[in-house]
Amino acid sequence: MDTDNKRLNPSNNVNNGTNKSKSEERNEDQNNEKSEPFLTGTHFEDPNAFLVYDFKMSHDSSDNSVSFRVTYKFGDKSRKYILEGKHPYYFYISVPESLAKYYTLPETLPVKGEELISDDDNLKYQVDIKASLKKVTKRCY
């Protein structure tokens, strides 16, 4: 899981010592947004901070991909952190090395998690993530 920790904006600096154009500032803003750190289990040490209730996989032959559906819930502290900071959060699947030869990429593209609803702390959310498979010839391994 990944969330925005905070927005870094160099144009908010009082004086950064250079005269930059608006387009340079925009490019810098975009680069800073991409380099923000991932939030991981170390940020939510409580074992109930993030709970997975269901994890399903299915093959989609129409586009030769594997779909992952994850049903999850955040614990009190982590939920409050995301809500108060209005942090978007993202999920991705990292393919185990032993299976990487079957997938086109070692990780899926990040998928944004659902917006949390503040008045219901028991609500479960879902995310669907797709991973493309390589074309495999019919051989016995």
MIDOSE-1310 file (N, C-alpha, C; in nm, 2 decimals, decimal comma, always signed):
residues 141
mdtd	+0,08/-0,12/+0,00/+0,00/+0,00/+0,00/+0,09/+0,12/+0,00; +0,04/+0,23/-0,07/+0,12/+0,35/-0,07/+0,02/+0,47/-0,05; +0,06/+0,56/+0,02/-0,02/+0,69/+0,03/+0,07/+0,81/+0,02; +0,02/+0,92/-0,01/+0,09/+1,04/-0,01/+0,12/+1,08/+0,13
nkrl	+0,24/+1,10/+0,17/+0,27/+1,14/+0,30/+0,24/+1,29/+0,32; +0,29/+1,38/+0,23/+0,26/+1,52/+0,23/+0,30/+1,57/+0,10; +0,24/+1,68/+0,06/+0,27/+1,74/-0,06/+0,38/+1,84/-0,04; +0,49/+1,82/-0,12/+0,60/+1,91/-0,12/+0,59/+2,01/-0,23
npsn	+0,60/+2,13/-0,20/+0,58/+2,24/-0,30/+0,69/+2,34/-0,29; +0,79/+2,33/-0,38/+0,90/+2,43/-0,37/+0,86/+2,57/-0,40; +0,75/+2,59/-0,46/+0,70/+2,73/-0,48/+0,65/+2,80/-0,35; +0,63/+2,72/-0,25/+0,60/+2,77/-0,12/+0,71/+2,83/-0,04
nvnn	+0,84/+2,79/-0,09/+0,95/+2,85/-0,02/+0,96/+3,00/-0,03; +0,99/+3,07/+0,07/+1,00/+3,21/+0,07/+1,10/+3,26/-0,03; +1,22/+3,21/-0,03/+1,33/+3,24/-0,12/+1,42/+3,12/-0,14; +1,41/+3,06/-0,25/+1,50/+2,95/-0,27/+1,63/+2,99/-0,35
gtnk	+1,65/+3,12/-0,36/+1,78/+3,16/-0,42/+1,79/+3,16/-0,57; +1,68/+3,12/-0,64/+1,68/+3,12/-0,78/+1,56/+3,18/-0,84; +1,56/+3,23/-0,96/+1,44/+3,28/-1,02/+1,40/+3,18/-1,12; +1,29/+3,10/-1,09/+1,25/+3,00/-1,18/+1,12/+3,03/-1,25
skse	+1,10/+2,98/-1,37/+0,98/+3,01/-1,44/+0,87/+2,92/-1,38; +0,74/+2,95/-1,41/+0,63/+2,88/-1,37/+0,64/+2,73/-1,41; +0,68/+2,71/-1,54/+0,69/+2,57/-1,59/+0,80/+2,49/-1,52; +0,91/+2,56/-1,48/+1,01/+2,49/-1,41/+0,96/+2,45/-1,27
erne	+0,88/+2,54/-1,21/+0,83/+2,51/-1,08/+0,73/+2,40/-1,08; +0,64/+2,40/-1,19/+0,55/+2,29/-1,21/+0,62/+2,15/-1,22; +0,73/+2,15/-1,31/+0,80/+2,03/-1,33/+0,86/+1,98/-1,20; +0,92/+2,07/-1,12/+0,97/+2,04/-0,99/+0,87/+1,98/-0,89
dqnn	+0,75/+2,04/-0,89/+0,64/+1,99/-0,81/+0,60/+1,85/-0,85; +0,60/+1,82/-0,98/+0,56/+1,69/-1,02/+0,67/+1,59/-0,98; +0,80/+1,63/-1,00/+0,91/+1,54/-0,96/+0,90/+1,51/-0,81; +0,87/+1,61/-0,73/+0,86/+1,59/-0,58/+0,75/+1,50/-0,54
ekse	+0,63/+1,51/-0,61/+0,52/+1,43/-0,58/+0,55/+1,28/-0,61; +0,63/+1,26/-0,72/+0,66/+1,12/-0,75/+0,77/+1,06/-0,65; +0,85/+1,15/-0,59/+0,95/+1,10/-0,50/+0,91/+1,09/-0,36; +0,79/+1,11/-0,33/+0,74/+1,10/-0,19/+0,75/+0,96/-0,14
pflt	+0,78/+0,94/-0,01/+0,80/+0,80/+0,04/+0,67/+0,72/+0,05; +0,69/+0,59/+0,03/+0,58/+0,50/+0,05/+0,55/+0,49/+0,20; +0,42/+0,47/+0,23/+0,39/+0,44/+0,37/+0,38/+0,28/+0,37; +0,44/+0,23/+0,47/+0,45/+0,08/+0,48/+0,40/+0,04/+0,62
gthf	+0,42/-0,08/+0,65/+0,38/-0,14/+0,78/+0,45/-0,07/+0,90; +0,56/+0,00/+0,88/+0,63/+0,07/+0,99/+0,55/+0,19/+1,03; +0,47/+0,24/+0,94/+0,39/+0,36/+0,97/+0,27/+0,33/+1,05; +0,22/+0,20/+1,04/+0,10/+0,16/+1,11/+0,14/+0,03/+1,18
edpn	+0,20/+0,04/+1,30/+0,25/-0,07/+1,37/+0,15/-0,16/+1,43; +0,03/-0,11/+1,46/-0,08/-0,19/+1,51/-0,12/-0,30/+1,42; -0,12/-0,43/+1,46/-0,16/-0,54/+1,37/-0,29/-0,53/+1,30; -0,38/-0,44/+1,36/-0,51/-0,42/+1,30/-0,52/-0,30/+1,22
aflv	-0,41/-0,24/+1,19/-0,40/-0,11/+1,11/-0,45/-0,13/+0,97; -0,43/-0,25/+0,91/-0,48/-0,28/+0,78/-0,51/-0,43/+0,77; -0,64/-0,46/+0,75/-0,68/-0,60/+0,75/-0,74/-0,64/+0,61; -0,69/-0,75/+0,56/-0,75/-0,80/+0,43/-0,85/-0,91/+0,47
ydfk	-0,97/-0,89/+0,42/-1,08/-0,99/+0,44/-1,10/-1,09/+0,34; -1,06/-1,05/+0,21/-1,07/-1,14/+0,10/-0,97/-1,11/+0,00; -0,92/-1,21/-0,07/-0,82/-1,20/-0,17/-0,85/-1,30/-0,28; -0,89/-1,25/-0,40/-0,93/-1,35/-0,50/-0,85/-1,32/-0,63
mshd	-0,82/-1,42/-0,70/-0,75/-1,41/-0,82/-0,83/-1,48/-0,93; -0,82/-1,43/-1,05/-0,89/-1,49/-1,17/-0,82/-1,46/-1,29; -0,83/-1,55/-1,39/-0,76/-1,53/-1,52/-0,86/-1,47/-1,62; -0,82/-1,37/-1,69/-0,91/-1,31/-1,79/-0,84/-1,34/-1,93
ssdn	-0,90/-1,44/-2,00/-0,84/-1,48/-2,13/-0,86/-1,37/-2,24; -0,95/-1,28/-2,22/-0,97/-1,18/-2,33/-0,85/-1,09/-2,34; -0,78/-1,06/-2,23/-0,66/-0,98/-2,24/-0,54/-1,04/-2,18; -0,55/-1,17/-2,16/-0,44/-1,25/-2,10/-0,38/-1,19/-1,98
svsf	-0,46/-1,17/-1,88/-0,41/-1,11/-1,75/-0,47/-1,18/-1,63; -0,41/-1,15/-1,52/-0,46/-1,21/-1,39/-0,52/-1,09/-1,32; -0,65/-1,10/-1,27/-0,71/-1,00/-1,19/-0,71/-1,04/-1,04; -0,67/-0,94/-0,96/-0,67/-0,96/-0,82/-0,78/-0,87/-0,75
rvty	-0,86/-0,92/-0,67/-0,96/-0,84/-0,60/-0,93/-0,86/-0,45; -0,91/-0,74/-0,39/-0,87/-0,74/-0,25/-0,98/-0,66/-0,17; -1,04/-0,73/-0,07/-1,14/-0,66/+0,02/-1,06/-0,63/+0,15; -1,06/-0,51/+0,19/-0,98/-0,47/+0,30/-1,05/-0,36/+0,39
kfgd	-0,99/-0,34/+0,51/-1,04/-0,24/+0,60/-0,92/-0,18/+0,68; -0,93/-0,05/+0,71/-0,83/+0,01/+0,79/-0,87/+0,01/+0,94; -0,77/+0,00/+1,02/-0,79/+0,01/+1,17/-0,81/+0,16/+1,20; -0,85/+0,19/+1,33/-0,88/+0,32/+1,37/-0,77/+0,42/+1,34
ksrk	-0,65/+0,39/+1,39/-0,54/+0,49/+1,38/-0,50/+0,52/+1,23; -0,49/+0,42/+1,15/-0,45/+0,44/+1,01/-0,56/+0,50/+0,94; -0,68/+0,47/+0,96/-0,80/+0,53/+0,90/-0,80/+0,68/+0,93; -0,78/+0,71/+1,06/-0,78/+0,85/+1,10/-0,67/+0,93/+1,03
yile	-0,55/+0,87/+1,02/-0,44/+0,93/+0,95/-0,47/+0,97/+0,81; -0,53/+0,87/+0,74/-0,56/+0,89/+0,59/-0,67/+0,99/+0,58; -0,77/+0,98/+0,66/-0,89/+1,08/+0,66/-0,85/+1,22/+0,69; -0,77/+1,24/+0,80/-0,74/+1,38/+0,84/-0,64/+1,44/+0,75
gkhp	-0,55/+1,37/+0,69/-0,46/+1,43/+0,59/-0,51/+1,43/+0,45; -0,63/+1,37/+0,43/-0,69/+1,35/+0,30/-0,58/+1,29/+0,20; -0,52/+1,19/+0,25/-0,41/+1,12/+0,18/-0,47/+1,02/+0,08; -0,44/+1,03/-0,05/-0,48/+0,92/-0,14/-0,38/+0,80/-0,11
yyfy	-0,43/+0,68/-0,14/-0,34/+0,57/-0,11/-0,36/+0,47/-0,23; -0,25/+0,39/-0,26/-0,25/+0,31/-0,38/-0,21/+0,17/-0,34; -0,25/+0,08/-0,43/-0,21/-0,06/-0,41/-0,14/-0,11/-0,54; -0,05/-0,20/-0,52/+0,01/-0,27/-0,64/+0,05/-0,41/-0,59
isvp	+0,06/-0,50/-0,69/+0,10/-0,64/-0,67/+0,24/-0,65/-0,72; +0,33/-0,70/-0,63/+0,46/-0,73/-0,67/+0,47/-0,88/-0,69; +0,51/-0,92/-0,81/+0,51/-1,06/-0,85/+0,63/-1,13/-0,79; +0,61/-1,25/-0,73/+0,72/-1,32/-0,67/+0,82/-1,36/-0,78
esla	+0,95/-1,36/-0,75/+1,05/-1,38/-0,84/+1,03/-1,52/-0,92; +0,99/-1,62/-0,85/+0,97/-1,75/-0,91/+0,86/-1,75/-1,01; +0,77/-1,65/-1,01/+0,66/-1,64/-1,11/+0,68/-1,53/-1,22; +0,79/-1,45/-1,20/+0,81/-1,33/-1,28/+0,82/-1,37/-1,43
kyyt	+0,87/-1,48/-1,47/+0,88/-1,52/-1,61/+0,75/-1,53/-1,68; +0,64/-1,54/-1,61/+0,50/-1,55/-1,67/+0,43/-1,41/-1,68; +0,49/-1,31/-1,62/+0,43/-1,18/-1,62/+0,51/-1,08/-1,71; +0,44/-0,98/-1,77/+0,51/-0,88/-1,85/+0,59/-0,78/-1,77
lpet	+0,55/-0,76/-1,64/+0,62/-0,66/-1,55/+0,63/-0,73/-1,41; +0,74/-0,69/-1,34/+0,75/-0,75/-1,20/+0,65/-0,69/-1,10; +0,59/-0,57/-1,14/+0,49/-0,51/-1,05/+0,38/-0,46/-1,13; +0,26/-0,46/-1,08/+0,15/-0,40/-1,15/+0,16/-0,24/-1,14
lpvk	+0,08/-0,18/-1,22/+0,07/-0,03/-1,20/-0,01/+0,00/-1,08; +0,02/+0,10/-1,01/-0,05/+0,14/-0,89/-0,20/+0,17/-0,92; -0,29/+0,12/-0,83/-0,43/+0,15/-0,84/-0,47/+0,23/-0,72; -0,54/+0,34/-0,74/-0,58/+0,42/-0,63/-0,69/+0,35/-0,54
geel	-0,68/+0,35/-0,41/-0,78/+0,29/-0,32/-0,90/+0,38/-0,31; -1,01/+0,32/-0,27/-1,13/+0,40/-0,26/-1,12/+0,51/-0,15; -1,19/+0,61/-0,17/-1,20/+0,72/-0,07/-1,26/+0,67/+0,05; -1,20/+0,70/+0,17/-1,26/+0,65/+0,29/-1,37/+0,74/+0,33
isdd	-1,47/+0,67/+0,39/-1,59/+0,75/+0,44/-1,58/+0,76/+0,59; -1,58/+0,89/+0,64/-1,55/+0,92/+0,77/-1,64/+0,87/+0,88; -1,77/+0,85/+0,85/-1,87/+0,82/+0,95/-1,89/+0,67/+0,97; -1,82/+0,59/+0,90/-1,84/+0,44/+0,92/-1,70/+0,37/+0,93
dnlk	-1,66/+0,34/+1,06/-1,53/+0,28/+1,08/-1,54/+0,12/+1,06; -1,65/+0,07/+1,03/-1,66/-0,08/+1,00/-1,67/-0,11/+0,85; -1,67/-0,01/+0,77/-1,69/-0,02/+0,63/-1,56/-0,09/+0,56; -1,59/-0,19/+0,48/-1,49/-0,26/+0,40/-1,48/-0,20/+0,26
yqvd	-1,36/-0,20/+0,20/-1,34/-0,14/+0,07/-1,28/-0,25/-0,02; -1,29/-0,23/-0,15/-1,23/-0,32/-0,25/-1,15/-0,25/-0,35; -1,05/-0,32/-0,40/-0,96/-0,27/-0,50/-0,94/-0,39/-0,60; -0,94/-0,36/-0,73/-0,91/-0,45/-0,84/-0,78/-0,42/-0,90
ikas	-0,69/-0,51/-0,91/-0,56/-0,49/-0,97/-0,54/-0,59/-1,08; -0,49/-0,55/-1,20/-0,46/-0,64/-1,31/-0,31/-0,65/-1,34; -0,27/-0,77/-1,37/-0,13/-0,80/-1,41/-0,13/-0,87/-1,54; -0,06/-0,82/-1,64/-0,06/-0,88/-1,77/+0,04/-1,00/-1,77
lkkv	-0,01/-1,10/-1,84/+0,07/-1,22/-1,86/+0,14/-1,22/-1,99; +0,26/-1,28/-2,00/+0,33/-1,30/-2,12/+0,25/-1,42/-2,20; +0,27/-1,41/-2,33/+0,21/-1,53/-2,41/+0,30/-1,65/-2,39; +0,24/-1,75/-2,35/+0,32/-1,88/-2,32/+0,28/-1,98/-2,42
tkrc	+0,39/-2,04/-2,48/+0,36/-2,15/-2,57/+0,32/-2,27/-2,49; +0,25/-2,36/-2,56/+0,20/-2,48/-2,49/+0,31/-2,59/-2,50; +0,39/-2,59/-2,39/+0,49/-2,69/-2,37/+0,49/-2,74/-2,23; +0,53/-2,86/-2,21/+0,54/-2,91/-2,07/+0,67/-2,87/-2,01
y	+0,66/-2,81/-1,89/+0,79/-2,77/-1,82/+0,82/-2,87/-1,71
